[in-house]
Amino acid sequence: MGFLGRLFGQRIETAPSGVFPVLPSGALPSGPHAAGAPATGEISLVSVSKPAWSYGLESLPGLLPPKNGAARRIAFAQLATPGLADLRERLAGPEDDLGRFARGFPAWLAETLYFSDRYAPISVAAVLDSSRHVLLPEPWSPANIRQLVDTSQDGLDYVVTGTLAETSGGGRTLVLSLWDIARFEERKAWSLRWRPETADDELASFHQHFRLFMEWSPCPAGAGIEYVPTRHPSAWVRTLGTCTSLLLAEKGTLSRESIEFKADMLNLVAELAVTGETASLAWLTLSARARSLGLVSELAPVQLLPTAIVKAASALSRN
C-alpha cells in the first residue's frame, strides 16, 4: 500500500482508489456532507497497523508486543453491507451504527491477533474521496481481494472479508471468510446471527472459536500488556469503530463533519472504561481526540482500571 503519513511515529497507509471503483447508480452522496463528491464514486482503503487506541501512547514501555519477521501477515477488511435500500441517504450523512460496526468488527479481530506472536495483523477501512465514511455496497470478490493483496506494501498471507446485514427487530447477521492467499482460496467461513439481547453471547462465542481456529496463543510474559477478551464485545466493537474514525479524522483522512459523536456513544465508551486495561486506554485516547477535534468540550472524570500502565497513560494524556 502507498505511504500516506505518520501517526505518532507509526504508519497509516492507503491503497490506491479502485478496489471498489464505482458505487451503484444513484448511490452517490448528496446533501451537506457530500460537497465535492467525486463523480466516479471511487473508494480508497486505509490500513491501520496497530490497535487504534494505542496511537499516542507509544512512549509507554511494555504497551504492545513486538512483531518479528516470522509473524504471518493478515488483513481484516471492512465488512461489506450490501442490499441497503437507503444506501444513498446513509452515505449522505455521518457515520451510523451499521458503519461503525462494519469498521469496528475487523478492528476487534485485528486487535485480538496483535496480542499473539504468530500474527502481524492490520485492519482496513474504506473512505470516499479521502474525506468521508463509506459503506461497501457489494461483497468482496476474489478480484477485490487480489487488488488488496497486490497493493499491500509488506505482502499478505491471509485476508478476512465479510458481509453485515440488518434484520428485523434490530438484529444483525454476519458472514465471514478467511482467505489463504498462497493458494488463493477460501479456507474457512463463519456465520452468526444475533438480536440486541443476544449480541454479547453470540459475539463472545464466535470470538472464542475464532481464537481456537487461528491457534491463538498469548505473547510471552512482559511482551506487551496481557490480553483479556472483553466481556462486552458488542460495546467494544463499537468503541473500536469510533476509535478508528477519530484517529483517521485527527490525521485528515476523514473530515470532521463525517464524525457524529453522540452522547449515547460517549456514555457507552465511558461505562466500558473500567472493565479492562484496553478499555481504559481507549477512553483516554478517544476522549483526547474528541476534544482536539472539537466534538466535545470538557468531560467529567471517568472511572478507569487503576493499573500501572493506565495510570501512566492517564498522566501522559494530561501532559
N, C-alpha and C positions, 0 to 999 in steps of 0.2 A: 504494500500500500504506500502511496505517496506521503511524504512528510508534510504535516500541516503546522505543527507548532510544538511548544514545550509547556508542560503544566508542572510547575514546581520541580523542574528538573526531570520530569517524566514525559514520555511521548504520548501524544494523541494523534491519530492518523486518520486520513480519509482516503477512501478508494475513489478512483475516477467515476464520474457520472456514467450511468449506462447499465448498471446491474439490473435495475428496474427502470428502463428508459422512459416509458410513457405511461401516464395514468389513463384509466379508461376514459373514453369520450364523454365530455360533460362533467368530469370529476375534478377539474382544476379548481383551486380555491377562489373564493370571491369574498368581498366584504373587507372590513378594516384591517384584517391580518394578512390580506392577500396582495397588498400593493407590491408591484414589481414581480409578480409571479411569472416564471418563465413559460413561454408559450408551449414548450415541449413537455413540461412537467417532469423534467429529469430529476432523478433521485440519486444522492450520494450516500455512501456508507461510512460511518465514523467508528473506529475501533478504540476501545479503552482497555489498556493492558493490565490494569490493577483495579481492585475494588474502588468504586467511585468515592466512598467515604474516606479512603486513605490519602487522597491527594491533599497536600497541605500539611501532612503530618510526617513527611519523610525524614525529618530530623530526629524523630523519636527512635532510639535504638530498640531492636527486638520487636518491631511492629509487624512486619511481614516477612515470611520465609524467603530466603534467596532462591533463585532459579538457576539451574545448570543446563548445559547444552544437551544433556540426555533426556530432559523433560519433553514429553510429547506435546506438540502444538495443537490446540483445539480452539475453534471459534464457535461461539454461541450467537446465532443471528437473531435479530429482532423477529418476533413472531409475526407472520402474515395474518391479516384479518380480512379474508375475502367475503364477498356476499353481502356487504353492508348497503342497505337501501339508502341510507343517509350519508354516504361517504363524502359527498360534496360539502354538506353542512359541517361535518366533523373536521374536514380539512381546513375550512374557513376560520375555525376558532382555535383557541389554545388547546393544549393537551387535555384529554379527558381520561377517565379511569381506564377505559379499554386500552388506549395507547400507553398509558403509564404501566399497565400490567404487561403489555406486549414487549416493552423495553426492560422492565424490571425482572421478569422471569429469566431471560438469558443472563442478566447480571447476577442473579442468585446462583445459577448453576456455575457460572464462571468463578464467582467468589468461593464456592464450595471446593472446586478443583484447585484453586490457587493455594489452598491450605493442604495440599497433597504434593509430595515431592515428585510424583510421577508426571505432573502436567504443568504446562505453561499456557494458561487459557487467556482468551480475550473475549469481550462482549462487543457486539456490533449493533449500532443503532442507525436508523435511516433518517436523513434530513432532506428537506426540499429547498433547493436554491441556497443551501448553506445558511439558512436562517429560520426555518420553520419545522416543527414536528410533522411527520407524515405517517400515515397508515399504509402498509403494503397491501395493495388490493388483490394481488394474485399470490398463490402459494409459490414457494421456492421451487424452481425447476432444476434439473441437472445442469442446464446451461447457466442458470444464475449462479449455482454453486461453483461451477468451473470458473466463472468470471471472478468470484470472490477469491478463490484459491490462486488464480493467476495474478491477482493484484496484491497478494499478501507479501509483504517485504521479507519475512523470515520463513515462509512456507507453512503449510498446514498438514497435519496428519489426519485430523478429523474435523468435520463441520456438523453442528447440530442445528437443525431448522425445525420449524413447526408452524401450525396454524392455531388461532384462537378464535372462538366463536361465542357469541352471546346466545343464551337460551331463555325461555320464559321464566319469570319469577326471579330474575337477577342471577341466574346460573350461568355457567361457562363450560365449554368443552375445549380440550386442548389435545392436539395430536402432535407428537414429537418424533423426529427421525434423527438417528445418528449415522452419518456417512463416513465410511472408511475411504480416504482419498487415494491411498495407494492402489486399491482395487476399483475405486470409484463405484462403490455400490452401497446400498443401504444395509447397514449391519444390524440395526435394532430399531424398533418402533415402540412407542408408548402411547397410550390413550387414556385420558382421565376426564372425569366429569364431576362437577360439584355444584351445590347450591350455596348461598351465602352461609347457611348454618353448618354446612359440612366442609367448607373450604379448607380449614386448617387441618382437619383429619386426612382429607384426601391428598392434599399437597405434602403433608408430612410423610404419609405412607409412600407416595411416589419418591420423595427425596431419599428415604432410606433405601428403597430398591435401586435407585439411580446410583447411590454411593457403592452399593454392593456390586452392581454390574460393572462399574468403572474401576473396580478394585481399589477404591479409595482407601488410603492409609494416611494417618496423620504425619506431619513433618516431625523430625526429631525434636526432642525437648529443647527449648531455647531458640529454636529456629522460627521466630515469629510467635505471636500470641496463640493461645490454644483455641482451636476452632470448636465451637459448640453449636450444633444445629439449633436454630430458633424454634421456640415452641409456638410461635405466631407467624407461620410462613405467609399467610395472606397479607398481613400488615407489612411484613418485612419485604416482600416483593414490591409492594407499592412504595415503600421507603427507598429501596434501591433504584426504582424507576425515577423517583423525584431527585435523588442524589445525582444520578446521571444527567438529568435535564439541567439542574442548576450548575453542575460542573461545565457542561457544554455552553450554557448561556454565559457563564463568567468568562469563558475564553473566546466568546464571539462566534462560536459555531452555531448557536441558536440565538435568535433575537429575544430580548427580554419580554416582548409582547407575546411570545409563544408560551410563556410560563404563566400559569394561573395557580397561585399558591393560596388556596382557600383555607379557612380556619379549621375545617374538619381534617384536612391532610396534615396541617401543622400539629393539631392535637394528637393525631394518631402517632406521629413520629415522637412527640414528646412523651406520650404514655408508654411507648415501647422502650424508651431510652434506658430505663433501669433494669431491663430484662437481660442484658448481656453487655459484654465489653464492646462488641462491634456496634450494637445499637446505641450505646452511649457515645462512641466515637462518631457515628453517623449523625447524631443530633448536633454535636459540636461543629462539624464541618458544614452540615446542611444549613444550620441556623446562621452561621457566619456568612455563607454565600447568599442566603436570602436577604440578610441585612445589606451586604455590599451591593446587591442588585436593586435595592430599594423596594423589595417585595414585602418586607415587614419593617416595623420600627423596632424599638427596644422590646425584648421579650422577658417575660417573667422567668425566674430561676426554675430549672427542671431538675428533678432528682435523677442522678446518674449512679452507675455502679461504682463504688468507691475503691477501685483497684489502682495500683501504682501507675499503670500506663494511662488510664483515664484521667487521673489527677494531673499527670504530666501534660497530656493533651489539652486539658482544660486550662492549665497555666499558659501553654503555648498560644491558645486561641485568644487569650486576654492581652498578649503582647503585641 
